[in-house]
Amino acid sequence: GGLLAVRLGAVGSASMRERWDALASTLAPNALGLAWFVALLATAGSLYFSEVAGYEPCRLCWYQRIAMYPILVILAVGAARRERAGAVYASALALASCRSGRAWVSRRWAHP
């Protein structure tokens, strides 16, 4: 919540813009590593829910996983090599994953 407030405040306030710029310049060198950590948590969470907790993933969940699991490897290689290209490839897979999530939501709450 606080990060979003700083970003939204940066649109109209010079002091908030300075805070946002300072935060962005602090995080930028480690952005791929941070993204990798988020992908690691997402992968571990999905595996936990299916393999340990016993939840059966639906078909669209499998599509999301197919797109999400390689992101972990792509971001790890990009972070290790300090190449920004990893972010581009991971973003394409993340968009594919979001597309299947949107399809699931629209099917789940479709109006009769």
Order of alpha helices (4+ residues) and beta strands (2+ residues): alpha-alpha-alpha-alpha-alpha
